[in-house]
Amino acid sequence: MKHRSPLITLAAVAVAFAIMFIVNMLSGPPGNSSTGIAGPAAAPQRAAAVHTTGPDSVSKETS
Amino acid sequence: MTSIPVPAPEAAPAEPSGTRIAPVIVALAIGSAVSIALGVYGRLHTPTGYAVNIAGFSTGAAAKAALASVVMALAIVQAVTAMGLYGRIPLRGAWVGTVHRWSGRVAVLISVPVAVHCLYALGFQAFDGRVIAHSLFGCFLYGAFVFKMLILTRDDSPGWALPLAGGLVLSGLTALWTTAVLYFFFV
């Protein structure tokens, strides 16, 4: 006899993993809603990030 | 004239009839593959350094420590109810199985945000002994969990397989909690 409920649990965990990964990929980097280093200083960091993120911004600044 | 005693054919197998080792090996192989896949992903993925936070916590580390502690408490409930189910302690009644199953389901679902944060924001790291142990135990835990869930689907696995799987999950979680949460709170 085979029991299906453990497979349903496995599937639910896999779906939860997928949802969490998708949410993380869709959410942008640090605001107050991010974990890790961002805390009260998140707003100034975001403002600074405008000048430092990506090669495009670097090329605009240097050109 | 003496007759030579011939052992009865049914005396040879030591295991109870109807049990099979092959499904256990297949489940172990699948669980190992899951552990390796998580480790490879964690190593190849470039850590973002951030992940979605859970409302109400000051930092990601605090959220992870709290959630992991809830998971650890539920794992202790799992161990106690499992001992009741196996008759090792005097816990009886249908509620024991129900509590065992639901505490496990809730525990693993609560662990998902913690694991995703580790994998997505931090990745598999190896810059000191505690961190490499934590990374390895994290990968091991979900492989052991998959192994246990696959064992649970079969009635024909040997009697030792399910306690072994449960013990692996509990050991992995304890090691994981010790190398992170205990460190977060006390070091």
gemmi code that builds the backbone of each chain (N, CA, C; Angstrom):
import gemmi

chains = {
    "A": [
        ("MET", (0.845, -1.202, 0.000), (0.000, 0.000, 0.000), (0.879, 1.251, 0.000)),
        ("LYS", (0.483, 2.232, -0.773), (1.249, 3.479, -0.812), (0.448, 4.584, -0.139)),
        ("HIS", (1.155, 5.419, 0.639), (0.507, 6.557, 1.287), (0.862, 7.804, 0.494)),
        ("ARG", (-0.140, 8.626, 0.281), (0.097, 9.790, -0.578), (0.404, 11.052, 0.214)),
        ("SER", (0.001, 11.126, 1.468), (0.143, 12.406, 2.183), (1.597, 12.873, 2.310)),
        ("PRO", (2.597, 11.995, 2.479), (3.978, 12.503, 2.485), (4.381, 13.124, 1.145)),
        ("LEU", (3.844, 12.575, 0.064), (4.155, 13.167, -1.248), (3.504, 14.539, -1.383)),
        ("ILE", (2.323, 14.677, -0.798), (1.660, 15.991, -0.824), (2.480, 16.987, 0.001)),
        ("THR", (2.993, 16.527, 1.134), (3.850, 17.401, 1.957), (5.099, 17.808, 1.178)),
        ("LEU", (5.710, 16.838, 0.509), (6.898, 17.147, -0.302), (6.574, 18.176, -1.375)),
        ("ALA", (5.436, 17.964, -2.042), (5.035, 18.895, -3.105), (4.789, 20.281, -2.530)),
        ("ALA", (4.147, 20.336, -1.358), (3.870, 21.638, -0.733), (5.169, 22.365, -0.385)),
        ("VAL", (6.143, 21.618, 0.102), (7.425, 22.235, 0.440), (8.133, 22.726, -0.826)),
        ("ALA", (8.073, 21.936, -1.882), (8.693, 22.353, -3.143), (8.033, 23.625, -3.680)),
        ("VAL", (6.699, 23.680, -3.585), (5.972, 24.875, -4.047), (6.350, 26.078, -3.175)),
        ("ALA", (6.450, 25.865, -1.856), (6.834, 26.961, -0.959), (8.236, 27.476, -1.305)),
        ("PHE", (9.150, 26.558, -1.584), (10.495, 26.969, -2.010), (10.412, 27.817, -3.282)),
        ("ALA", (9.641, 27.335, -4.253), (9.542, 28.042, -5.530), (8.962, 29.434, -5.333)),
        ("ILE", (7.894, 29.533, -4.529), (7.264, 30.834, -4.294), (8.252, 31.793, -3.633)),
        ("MET", (8.959, 31.295, -2.618), (9.909, 32.166, -1.912), (11.029, 32.640, -2.834)),
        ("PHE", (11.511, 31.740, -3.693), (12.558, 32.140, -4.635), (12.045, 33.180, -5.622)),
        ("ILE", (10.825, 32.969, -6.130), (10.270, 33.913, -7.106), (10.066, 35.282, -6.456)),
        ("VAL", (9.524, 35.278, -5.242), (9.309, 36.549, -4.516), (10.643, 37.275, -4.341)),
        ("ASN", (11.670, 36.523, -3.980), (12.981, 37.144, -3.783), (13.557, 37.682, -5.081)),
        ("MET", (13.345, 36.941, -6.169), (13.894, 37.397, -7.450), (13.166, 38.637, -7.962)),
        ("LEU", (11.844, 38.689, -7.694), (11.061, 39.829, -8.184), (11.252, 41.076, -7.330)),
        ("SER", (11.559, 40.864, -6.063), (11.734, 42.038, -5.198), (13.105, 42.639, -5.452)),
        ("GLY", (13.147, 43.939, -5.391), (14.416, 44.598, -5.652), (15.326, 44.566, -4.450)),
        ("PRO", (16.522, 45.033, -4.621), (17.410, 45.111, -3.475), (16.956, 46.171, -2.469)),
        ("PRO", (17.574, 46.086, -1.343), (17.285, 46.750, -0.079), (16.416, 47.980, -0.047)),
        ("GLY", (15.351, 47.871, 0.638), (14.658, 49.022, 1.189), (14.536, 48.644, 2.621)),
        ("ASN", (13.497, 49.106, 3.275), (13.304, 48.634, 4.641), (12.750, 47.229, 4.669)),
        ("SER", (12.300, 46.725, 3.500), (11.710, 45.399, 3.483), (12.738, 44.308, 3.233)),
        ("SER", (13.993, 44.650, 3.216), (14.993, 43.620, 2.951), (15.656, 43.185, 4.237)),
        ("THR", (16.246, 41.992, 4.170), (16.947, 41.496, 5.335), (18.412, 41.837, 5.203)),
        ("GLY", (19.168, 41.358, 6.149), (20.602, 41.518, 6.056), (21.034, 42.845, 6.612)),
        ("ILE", (21.838, 43.529, 5.867), (22.514, 44.684, 6.410), (21.587, 45.881, 6.508)),
        ("ALA", (20.607, 45.950, 5.612), (19.800, 47.157, 5.555), (19.016, 47.373, 6.831)),
        ("GLY", (19.126, 48.522, 7.414), (18.402, 48.850, 8.625), (17.944, 50.270, 8.521)),
        ("PRO", (18.096, 51.060, 9.552), (17.687, 52.455, 9.503), (18.436, 53.251, 8.433)),
        ("ALA", (19.620, 52.808, 8.077), (20.408, 53.549, 7.093), (20.055, 53.164, 5.664)),
        ("ALA", (18.942, 52.461, 5.483), (18.617, 51.960, 4.150), (18.363, 53.095, 3.158)),
        ("ALA", (17.688, 54.156, 3.599), (17.346, 55.230, 2.663), (18.591, 55.906, 2.071)),
        ("PRO", (19.551, 56.311, 2.890), (20.766, 56.885, 2.310), (21.503, 55.915, 1.400)),
        ("GLN", (21.461, 54.600, 1.758), (22.136, 53.623, 0.912), (21.495, 53.574, -0.466)),
        ("ARG", (20.137, 53.642, -0.463), (19.445, 53.576, -1.736), (19.808, 54.786, -2.599)),
        ("ALA", (19.870, 55.933, -1.960), (20.224, 57.140, -2.700), (21.629, 57.015, -3.275)),
        ("ALA", (22.527, 56.450, -2.496), (23.888, 56.293, -2.974), (23.965, 55.281, -4.094)),
        ("ALA", (23.062, 54.283, -4.039), (23.121, 53.214, -5.025), (22.835, 53.730, -6.429)),
        ("VAL", (22.112, 54.847, -6.538), (21.815, 55.426, -7.852), (23.108, 55.722, -8.603)),
        ("HIS", (24.110, 56.113, -7.882), (25.358, 56.478, -8.530), (26.329, 55.325, -8.684)),
        ("THR", (26.018, 54.201, -8.032), (27.030, 53.151, -8.024), (26.588, 51.849, -8.665)),
        ("THR", (25.274, 51.710, -8.984), (24.837, 50.413, -9.502), (25.020, 50.330, -11.003)),
        ("GLY", (25.574, 49.225, -11.435), (25.586, 48.873, -12.848), (26.610, 49.605, -13.668)),
        ("PRO", (27.012, 48.968, -14.747), (28.012, 49.574, -15.616), (27.499, 50.802, -16.355)),
        ("ASP", (26.149, 50.878, -16.576), (25.603, 52.028, -17.310), (25.839, 53.323, -16.551)),
        ("SER", (25.538, 53.259, -15.253), (25.688, 54.483, -14.476), (27.149, 54.895, -14.390)),
        ("VAL", (28.016, 53.891, -14.357), (29.438, 54.216, -14.304), (29.866, 54.896, -15.594)),
        ("SER", (29.382, 54.348, -16.723), (29.810, 54.923, -17.996), (29.261, 56.331, -18.187)),
        ("LYS", (28.005, 56.557, -17.650), (27.449, 57.900, -17.772), (28.270, 58.896, -16.961)),
        ("GLU", (28.678, 58.434, -15.795), (29.427, 59.355, -14.945), (30.803, 59.657, -15.521)),
        ("THR", (31.393, 58.666, -16.167), (32.755, 58.866, -16.640), (32.808, 59.497, -18.020)),
        ("SER", (31.676, 59.441, -18.755), (31.723, 59.975, -20.117), (31.485, 61.482, -20.139)),
    ],
    "B": [
        ("MET", (21.078, -46.272, 10.343), (21.195, -45.269, 9.280), (20.734, -43.904, 9.809)),
        ("THR", (21.608, -42.935, 9.572), (21.245, -41.603, 10.074), (20.818, -40.695, 8.926)),
        ("SER", (19.920, -39.818, 9.205), (19.492, -38.867, 8.164), (20.144, -37.501, 8.411)),
        ("ILE", (20.482, -36.840, 7.353), (21.113, -35.515, 7.450), (20.014, -34.462, 7.566)),
        ("PRO", (20.065, -33.656, 8.641), (19.013, -32.641, 8.759), (19.160, -31.538, 7.710)),
        ("VAL", (18.111, -31.236, 7.095), (18.105, -30.179, 6.075), (17.351, -28.979, 6.631)),
        ("PRO", (18.016, -27.802, 6.651), (17.301, -26.633, 7.184), (16.093, -26.276, 6.327)),
        ("ALA", (15.071, -25.891, 7.012), (13.860, -25.486, 6.275), (14.137, -24.192, 5.520)),
        ("PRO", (13.644, -24.082, 4.301), (13.923, -22.882, 3.496), (13.421, -21.596, 4.151)),
        ("GLU", (12.315, -21.704, 4.893), (11.772, -20.467, 5.462), (12.539, -19.999, 6.698)),
        ("ALA", (13.506, -20.800, 7.173), (14.296, -20.384, 8.334), (15.420, -19.427, 7.943)),
        ("ALA", (15.772, -19.403, 6.659), (16.928, -18.621, 6.214), (16.758, -17.097, 6.354)),
        ("PRO", (15.674, -16.501, 5.821), (15.618, -15.035, 5.881), (15.409, -14.535, 7.310)),
        ("ALA", (16.245, -13.597, 7.723), (16.164, -13.048, 9.076), (15.103, -11.945, 9.152)),
        ("GLU", (14.910, -11.224, 8.048), (13.972, -10.103, 8.034), (12.543, -10.611, 7.944)),
        ("PRO", (11.598, -9.896, 8.497), (10.216, -10.286, 8.316), (9.847, -10.285, 6.841)),
        ("SER", (8.980, -11.188, 6.463), (8.626, -11.277, 5.047), (7.869, -10.022, 4.632)),
        ("GLY", (8.027, -9.665, 3.363), (7.301, -8.516, 2.831), (8.070, -7.226, 2.871)),
        ("THR", (9.255, -7.191, 3.512), (10.016, -5.945, 3.504), (11.022, -5.965, 2.358)),
        ("ARG", (11.290, -4.793, 1.825), (12.212, -4.678, 0.693), (13.177, -3.539, 0.956)),
        ("ILE", (14.431, -3.772, 0.595), (15.476, -2.768, 0.826), (15.593, -1.807, -0.369)),
        ("ALA", (15.178, -2.273, -1.543), (15.360, -1.462, -2.760), (14.707, -0.076, -2.651)),
        ("PRO", (13.468, 0.027, -2.168), (12.873, 1.370, -2.064), (13.649, 2.288, -1.117)),
        ("VAL", (14.258, 1.688, -0.089), (15.050, 2.505, 0.846), (16.277, 3.070, 0.130)),
        ("ILE", (16.908, 2.227, -0.680), (18.098, 2.685, -1.414), (17.712, 3.757, -2.434)),
        ("VAL", (16.582, 3.557, -3.093), (16.121, 4.571, -4.062), (15.825, 5.893, -3.347)),
        ("ALA", (15.129, 5.809, -2.199), (14.818, 7.026, -1.429), (16.099, 7.713, -0.955)),
        ("LEU", (17.062, 6.905, -0.536), (18.337, 7.474, -0.082), (19.060, 8.163, -1.243)),
        ("ALA", (18.998, 7.551, -2.411), (19.647, 8.145, -3.586), (18.987, 9.468, -3.967)),
        ("ILE", (17.654, 9.498, -3.907), (16.945, 10.738, -4.264), (17.240, 11.828, -3.232)),
        ("GLY", (17.231, 11.449, -1.957), (17.551, 12.421, -0.909), (18.963, 12.962, -1.059)),
        ("SER", (19.907, 12.074, -1.386), (21.295, 12.512, -1.594), (21.381, 13.476, -2.771)),
        ("ALA", (20.630, 13.161, -3.828), (20.638, 14.039, -5.004), (20.107, 15.425, -4.654)),
        ("VAL", (19.076, 15.469, -3.814), (18.519, 16.770, -3.392), (19.568, 17.562, -2.602)),
        ("SER", (20.256, 16.867, -1.684), (21.296, 17.545, -0.888), (22.388, 18.114, -1.795)),
        ("ILE", (22.831, 17.296, -2.741), (23.909, 17.731, -3.641), (23.422, 18.896, -4.513)),
        ("ALA", (22.189, 18.797, -4.993), (21.659, 19.873, -5.849), (21.599, 21.195, -5.087)),
        ("LEU", (21.163, 21.147, -3.833), (21.107, 22.380, -3.032), (22.511, 22.959, -2.831)),
        ("GLY", (23.469, 22.071, -2.559), (24.838, 22.536, -2.371), (25.420, 23.140, -3.634)),
        ("VAL", (25.157, 22.499, -4.760), (25.674, 23.010, -6.033), (25.030, 24.364, -6.353)),
        ("TYR", (23.697, 24.454, -6.125), (23.033, 25.742, -6.370), (23.617, 26.836, -5.471)),
        ("GLY", (23.755, 26.500, -4.194), (24.283, 27.485, -3.245), (25.685, 27.940, -3.592)),
        ("ARG", (26.448, 27.041, -4.189), (27.827, 27.374, -4.543), (27.901, 28.182, -5.840)),
        ("LEU", (27.059, 27.809, -6.813), (27.132, 28.467, -8.128), (26.393, 29.806, -8.153)),
        ("HIS", (25.308, 29.883, -7.373), (24.512, 31.115, -7.342), (25.312, 32.233, -6.664)),
        ("THR", (25.305, 33.383, -7.282), (25.993, 34.519, -6.661), (25.121, 35.081, -5.541)),
        ("PRO", (25.602, 35.060, -4.301), (24.764, 35.547, -3.191), (24.379, 37.002, -3.385)),
        ("THR", (23.103, 37.284, -3.134), (22.632, 38.652, -3.331), (22.934, 39.525, -2.117)),
        ("GLY", (23.052, 38.896, -0.952), (23.282, 39.667, 0.271), (22.009, 40.218, 0.871)),
        ("TYR", (20.896, 40.031, 0.203), (19.621, 40.477, 0.752), (18.546, 39.480, 0.349)),
        ("ALA", (17.447, 39.506, 1.099), (16.274, 38.703, 0.757), (15.073, 39.353, 1.414)),
        ("VAL", (13.891, 38.929, 0.996), (12.672, 39.532, 1.536), (12.582, 39.259, 3.031)),
        ("ASN", (12.288, 40.289, 3.772), (12.217, 40.145, 5.230), (10.817, 39.747, 5.655)),
        ("ILE", (10.735, 39.286, 6.877), (9.438, 38.960, 7.455), (9.094, 40.075, 8.414)),
        ("ALA", (7.884, 40.599, 8.266), (7.488, 41.758, 9.070), (7.582, 41.443, 10.553)),
        ("GLY", (8.037, 42.417, 11.314), (8.067, 42.258, 12.766), (9.436, 41.943, 13.325)),
        ("PHE", (10.393, 41.693, 12.452), (11.739, 41.395, 12.935), (12.684, 42.526, 12.559)),
        ("SER", (13.625, 42.791, 13.450), (14.529, 43.915, 13.224), (15.514, 43.624, 12.096)),
        ("THR", (16.025, 42.418, 12.057), (16.992, 42.067, 11.012), (16.658, 40.686, 10.462)),
        ("GLY", (17.254, 40.374, 9.341), (17.073, 39.046, 8.752), (17.600, 37.960, 9.664)),
        ("ALA", (18.716, 38.234, 10.302), (19.312, 37.222, 11.178), (18.396, 36.930, 12.363)),
        ("ALA", (17.754, 37.983, 12.900), (16.835, 37.776, 14.028), (15.627, 36.961, 13.584)),
        ("ALA", (15.120, 37.258, 12.387), (13.975, 36.500, 11.864), (14.338, 35.036, 11.700)),
        ("LYS", (15.522, 34.800, 11.135), (15.949, 33.417, 10.912), (16.153, 32.688, 12.231)),
        ("ALA", (16.742, 33.372, 13.203), (16.991, 32.729, 14.496), (15.672, 32.355, 15.171)),
        ("ALA", (14.680, 33.258, 15.095), (13.393, 32.982, 15.729), (12.678, 31.834, 15.036)),
        ("LEU", (12.634, 31.896, 13.706), (11.938, 30.837, 12.971), (12.631, 29.483, 13.159)),
        ("ALA", (13.959, 29.491, 13.127), (14.693, 28.240, 13.305), (14.478, 27.673, 14.701)),
        ("SER", (14.305, 28.542, 15.693), (14.051, 28.053, 17.051), (12.661, 27.426, 17.154)),
        ("VAL", (11.677, 28.013, 16.454), (10.343, 27.407, 16.421), (10.427, 26.022, 15.766)),
        ("VAL", (11.176, 25.941, 14.662), (11.344, 24.651, 13.974), (11.998, 23.635, 14.905)),
        ("MET", (12.991, 24.068, 15.659), (13.692, 23.159, 16.586), (12.730, 22.670, 17.670)),
        ("ALA", (11.889, 23.579, 18.184), (10.915, 23.172, 19.206), (9.935, 22.154, 18.635)),
        ("LEU", (9.479, 22.389, 17.392), (8.559, 21.438, 16.763), (9.254, 20.101, 16.499)),
        ("ALA", (10.551, 20.145, 16.224), (11.298, 18.901, 16.005), (11.386, 18.090, 17.297)),
        ("ILE", (11.471, 18.780, 18.427), (11.471, 18.064, 19.715), (10.100, 17.412, 19.933)),
        ("VAL", (9.030, 18.145, 19.577), (7.683, 17.549, 19.638), (7.630, 16.301, 18.761)),
        ("GLN", (8.240, 16.393, 17.586), (8.297, 15.248, 16.675), (8.992, 14.051, 17.322)),
        ("ALA", (10.119, 14.322, 17.964), (10.891, 13.229, 18.571), (10.093, 12.579, 19.706)),
        ("VAL", (9.456, 13.405, 20.538), (8.697, 12.865, 21.675), (7.504, 12.045, 21.185)),
        ("THR", (6.769, 12.585, 20.217), (5.597, 11.850, 19.720), (6.016, 10.589, 18.971)),
        ("ALA", (7.159, 10.634, 18.301), (7.646, 9.429, 17.618), (7.971, 8.341, 18.637)),
        ("MET", (8.568, 8.740, 19.765), (8.849, 7.749, 20.816), (7.541, 7.173, 21.356)),
        ("GLY", (6.517, 8.010, 21.440), (5.206, 7.513, 21.858), (4.628, 6.531, 20.860)),
        ("LEU", (4.762, 6.867, 19.574), (4.232, 5.987, 18.526), (4.938, 4.630, 18.513)),
        ("TYR", (6.211, 4.620, 18.880), (6.979, 3.367, 18.898), (6.928, 2.686, 20.268)),
        ("GLY", (6.127, 3.229, 21.185), (5.941, 2.588, 22.483), (7.103, 2.748, 23.448)),
        ("ARG", (7.984, 3.706, 23.180), (9.133, 3.909, 24.073), (8.763, 4.736, 25.297)),
        ("ILE", (7.748, 5.551, 25.166), (7.266, 6.327, 26.318), (5.740, 6.197, 26.353)),
        ("PRO", (5.153, 6.361, 27.536), (3.699, 6.120, 27.631), (2.854, 7.272, 27.080)),
        ("LEU", (2.845, 7.395, 25.777), (1.946, 8.346, 25.113), (1.042, 7.517, 24.214)),
        ("ARG", (-0.248, 7.585, 24.462), (-1.154, 6.765, 23.663), (-2.343, 7.589, 23.178)),
        ("GLY", (-2.914, 7.132, 22.109), (-4.097, 7.803, 21.579), (-3.867, 8.257, 20.148)),
        ("ALA", (-4.957, 8.453, 19.449), (-4.872, 8.844, 18.047), (-4.239, 10.220, 17.881)),
        ("TRP", (-4.360, 11.037, 18.934), (-3.836, 12.404, 18.838), (-2.311, 12.415, 18.665)),
        ("VAL", (-1.634, 11.362, 19.144), (-0.166, 11.360, 19.068), (0.289, 11.386, 17.606)),
        ("GLY", (-0.333, 10.532, 16.793), (0.012, 10.507, 15.366), (-0.330, 11.812, 14.670)),
        ("THR", (-1.483, 12.356, 15.028), (-1.909, 13.621, 14.411), (-0.934, 14.746, 14.769)),
        ("VAL", (-0.574, 14.813, 16.050), (0.380, 15.853, 16.482), (1.722, 15.642, 15.793)),
        ("HIS", (2.141, 14.379, 15.660), (3.425, 14.091, 15.012), (3.416, 14.580, 13.559)),
        ("ARG", (2.361, 14.234, 12.847), (2.313, 14.612, 11.427), (2.244, 16.129, 11.249)),
        ("TRP", (1.364, 16.783, 12.012), (1.174, 18.218, 11.788), (2.334, 19.054, 12.306)),
        ("SER", (2.965, 18.596, 13.390), (4.140, 19.339, 13.859), (5.264, 19.265, 12.820)),
        ("GLY", (5.363, 18.121, 12.144), (6.371, 17.983, 11.089), (6.079, 18.857, 9.897)),
        ("ARG", (4.817, 18.854, 9.489), (4.439, 19.674, 8.323), (4.668, 21.159, 8.599)),
        ("VAL", (4.219, 21.596, 9.758), (4.376, 23.021, 10.106), (5.867, 23.362, 10.218)),
        ("ALA", (6.630, 22.461, 10.827), (8.065, 22.733, 11.012), (8.773, 22.913, 9.674)),
        ("VAL", (8.498, 22.024, 8.750), (9.236, 22.110, 7.484), (8.791, 23.341, 6.682)),
        ("LEU", (7.510, 23.687, 6.789), (7.058, 24.881, 6.054), (7.650, 26.160, 6.668)),
        ("ILE", (7.762, 26.189, 7.990), (8.371, 27.365, 8.630), (9.854, 27.459, 8.270)),
        ("SER", (10.471, 26.309, 8.041), (11.909, 26.320, 7.729), (12.205, 26.852, 6.326)),
        ("VAL", (11.189, 26.860, 5.462), (11.440, 27.235, 4.066), (11.971, 28.674, 3.912)),
        ("PRO", (11.335, 29.688, 4.540), (11.887, 31.048, 4.387), (13.331, 31.161, 4.884)),
        ("VAL", (13.637, 30.413, 5.943), (14.999, 30.442, 6.479), (15.976, 29.848, 5.453)),
        ("ALA", (15.587, 28.707, 4.901), (16.465, 28.043, 3.930), (16.634, 28.879, 2.666)),
        ("VAL", (15.538, 29.496, 2.218), (15.618, 30.308, 0.998), (16.512, 31.524, 1.238)),
        ("HIS", (16.377, 32.119, 2.427), (17.271, 33.250, 2.738), (18.727, 32.805, 2.689)),
        ("CYS", (18.997, 31.647, 3.302), (20.384, 31.151, 3.318), (20.889, 30.910, 1.897)),
        ("LEU", (20.078, 30.230, 1.100), (20.534, 29.879, -0.242), (20.635, 31.090, -1.155)),
        ("TYR", (19.612, 31.955, -1.086), (19.524, 33.052, -2.048), (20.426, 34.223, -1.658)),
        ("ALA", (20.405, 34.569, -0.379), (21.150, 35.759, 0.041), (22.601, 35.445, 0.382)),
        ("LEU", (22.857, 34.262, 0.906), (24.195, 33.946, 1.409), (24.912, 32.873, 0.613)),
        ("GLY", (24.181, 31.904, 0.102), (24.799, 30.824, -0.680), (25.569, 29.834, 0.191)),
        ("PHE", (26.263, 28.922, -0.459), (27.075, 27.922, 0.248), (28.443, 28.538, 0.473)),
        ("GLN", (28.763, 28.804, 1.734), (30.031, 29.474, 2.025), (30.926, 28.577, 2.861)),
        ("ALA", (32.222, 28.863, 2.794), (33.185, 27.976, 3.461), (34.353, 28.769, 4.031)),
        ("PHE", (34.060, 29.955, 4.595), (35.193, 30.773, 5.043), (35.667, 30.446, 6.460)),
        ("ASP", (34.861, 29.671, 7.210), (35.406, 29.104, 8.457), (34.661, 27.819, 8.793)),
        ("GLY", (35.121, 27.141, 9.829), (34.591, 25.819, 10.132), (33.103, 25.819, 10.447)),
        ("ARG", (32.663, 26.807, 11.245), (31.241, 26.859, 11.592), (30.380, 27.068, 10.353)),
        ("VAL", (30.827, 27.950, 9.485), (30.029, 28.295, 8.307), (29.962, 27.115, 7.333)),
        ("ILE", (31.075, 26.432, 7.144), (31.030, 25.289, 6.216), (30.187, 24.166, 6.817)),
        ("ALA", (30.262, 23.979, 8.139), (29.425, 22.958, 8.777), (27.951, 23.319, 8.614)),
        ("HIS", (27.628, 24.604, 8.810), (26.235, 25.056, 8.672), (25.745, 24.856, 7.236)),
        ("SER", (26.578, 25.203, 6.275), (26.200, 25.021, 4.866), (25.955, 23.546, 4.563)),
        ("LEU", (26.844, 22.687, 5.021), (26.710, 21.251, 4.755), (25.464, 20.673, 5.438)),
        ("PHE", (25.241, 21.057, 6.702), (24.080, 20.525, 7.416), (22.775, 21.040, 6.802)),
        ("GLY", (22.784, 22.253, 6.278), (21.586, 22.776, 5.623), (21.206, 21.942, 4.418)),
        ("CYS", (22.202, 21.629, 3.602), (21.939, 20.776, 2.428), (21.516, 19.386, 2.871)),
        ("PHE", (22.184, 18.872, 3.902), (21.897, 17.528, 4.406), (20.463, 17.428, 4.913)),
        ("LEU", (19.995, 18.476, 5.624), (18.677, 18.425, 6.260), (17.577, 18.161, 5.236)),
        ("TYR", (17.603, 18.899, 4.117), (16.502, 18.734, 3.160), (16.610, 17.421, 2.399)),
        ("GLY", (17.820, 16.916, 2.217), (17.972, 15.577, 1.633), (17.405, 14.520, 2.570)),
        ("ALA", (17.690, 14.661, 3.869), (17.166, 13.711, 4.860), (15.640, 13.809, 4.934)),
        ("PHE", (15.121, 15.030, 4.801), (13.667, 15.215, 4.820), (13.015, 14.501, 3.627)),
        ("VAL", (13.598, 14.667, 2.445), (13.061, 13.994, 1.257), (13.141, 12.474, 1.447)),
        ("PHE", (14.261, 11.991, 1.974), (14.429, 10.567, 2.258), (13.299, 10.076, 3.172)),
        ("LYS", (13.020, 10.826, 4.229), (11.985, 10.400, 5.180), (10.600, 10.393, 4.529)),
        ("MET", (10.302, 11.432, 3.760), (8.982, 11.497, 3.124), (8.793, 10.332, 2.145)),
        ("LEU", (9.859, 9.973, 1.441), (9.738, 8.865, 0.492), (9.597, 7.527, 1.214)),
        ("ILE", (10.293, 7.371, 2.342), (10.150, 6.146, 3.140), (8.713, 6.015, 3.656)),
        ("LEU", (8.143, 7.162, 4.027), (6.791, 7.145, 4.600), (5.733, 6.665, 3.614)),
        ("THR", (6.018, 6.770, 2.339), (5.007, 6.374, 1.354), (4.889, 4.857, 1.244)),
        ("ARG", (5.828, 4.102, 1.842), (5.845, 2.647, 1.644), (5.595, 1.896, 2.943)),
        ("ASP", (4.828, 0.839, 2.826), (4.628, -0.051, 3.972), (5.641, -1.189, 3.985)),
        ("ASP", (6.341, -1.382, 2.859), (7.204, -2.565, 2.759), (8.678, -2.260, 3.063)),
        ("SER", (8.972, -1.050, 3.582), (10.369, -0.771, 3.942), (10.670, -1.412, 5.307)),
        ("PRO", (11.931, -1.773, 5.563), (12.287, -2.409, 6.838), (11.938, -1.518, 8.034)),
        ("GLY", (11.751, -2.154, 9.181), (11.314, -1.428, 10.366), (12.291, -0.366, 10.836)),
        ("TRP", (13.572, -0.526, 10.517), (14.571, 0.434, 10.986), (14.641, 1.681, 10.108)),
        ("ALA", (14.044, 1.626, 8.908), (14.258, 2.710, 7.933), (13.644, 4.034, 8.397)),
        ("LEU", (12.413, 3.964, 8.899), (11.748, 5.222, 9.273), (12.401, 5.885, 10.497)),
        ("PRO", (12.701, 5.116, 11.566), (13.440, 5.755, 12.677), (14.794, 6.313, 12.244)),
        ("LEU", (15.443, 5.604, 11.319), (16.730, 6.112, 10.807), (16.525, 7.453, 10.106)),
        ("ALA", (15.508, 7.505, 9.241), (15.248, 8.746, 8.501), (14.889, 9.888, 9.452)),
        ("GLY", (14.018, 9.588, 10.423), (13.645, 10.610, 11.399), (14.844, 11.070, 12.215)),
        ("GLY", (15.687, 10.118, 12.577), (16.896, 10.465, 13.330), (17.841, 11.334, 12.524)),
        ("LEU", (17.939, 11.058, 11.231), (18.801, 11.880, 10.373), (18.277, 13.314, 10.288)),
        ("VAL", (16.953, 13.437, 10.141), (16.357, 14.782, 10.056), (16.601, 15.546, 11.360)),
        ("LEU", (16.341, 14.875, 12.482), (16.518, 15.545, 13.784), (17.987, 15.895, 14.023)),
        ("SER", (18.889, 14.994, 13.666), (20.322, 15.269, 13.856), (20.765, 16.440, 12.986)),
        ("GLY", (20.313, 16.439, 11.727), (20.678, 17.522, 10.806), (20.172, 18.858, 11.316)),
        ("LEU", (18.925, 18.874, 11.788), (18.346, 20.130, 12.280), (19.065, 20.616, 13.536)),
        ("THR", (19.373, 19.682, 14.432), (20.074, 20.064, 15.663), (21.445, 20.667, 15.336)),
        ("ALA", (22.151, 20.032, 14.414), (23.466, 20.550, 14.024), (23.338, 21.918, 13.360)),
        ("LEU", (22.308, 22.052, 12.541), (22.069, 23.315, 11.837), (21.766, 24.441, 12.834)),
        ("TRP", (20.889, 24.130, 13.777), (20.491, 25.128, 14.793), (21.700, 25.491, 15.662)),
        ("THR", (22.484, 24.489, 16.016), (23.636, 24.731, 16.888), (24.678, 25.607, 16.201)),
        ("THR", (24.881, 25.388, 14.910), (25.922, 26.135, 14.204), (25.464, 27.523, 13.763)),
        ("ALA", (24.196, 27.861, 14.010), (23.733, 29.194, 13.612), (23.047, 29.925, 14.750)),
        ("VAL", (21.939, 29.375, 15.230), (21.122, 30.104, 16.215), (21.836, 30.190, 17.563)),
        ("LEU", (22.403, 29.079, 17.981), (23.138, 29.087, 19.249), (24.273, 30.109, 19.170)),
        ("TYR", (24.911, 30.141, 18.005), (25.995, 31.091, 17.771), (25.454, 32.534, 17.785)),
        ("PHE", (24.274, 32.720, 17.151), (23.661, 34.060, 17.066), (23.312, 34.583, 18.456)),
        ("PHE", (22.771, 33.716, 19.324), (22.322, 34.165, 20.632), (23.447, 34.281, 21.665)),
        ("PHE", (24.426, 33.397, 21.592), (25.366, 33.286, 22.705), (26.814, 33.635, 22.374)),
        ("VAL", (27.157, 33.835, 21.129), (28.563, 34.093, 20.810), (28.710, 35.542, 20.364)),
    ],
}
model = gemmi.Model(1)
for chain_id, residues in chains.items():
    chain = gemmi.Chain(chain_id)
    for i, (resn, *xyz) in enumerate(residues, 1):
        res = gemmi.Residue()
        res.name, res.seqid = resn, gemmi.SeqId(i, " ")
        for name, pos in zip(("N", "CA", "C"), xyz):
            atom = gemmi.Atom()
            atom.name, atom.element = name, gemmi.Element(name[0])
            atom.pos, atom.b_iso = gemmi.Position(*pos), 0.0
            res.add_atom(atom)
        chain.add_residue(res)
    model.add_chain(chain)
structure = gemmi.Structure()
structure.add_model(model)
structure.setup_entities()
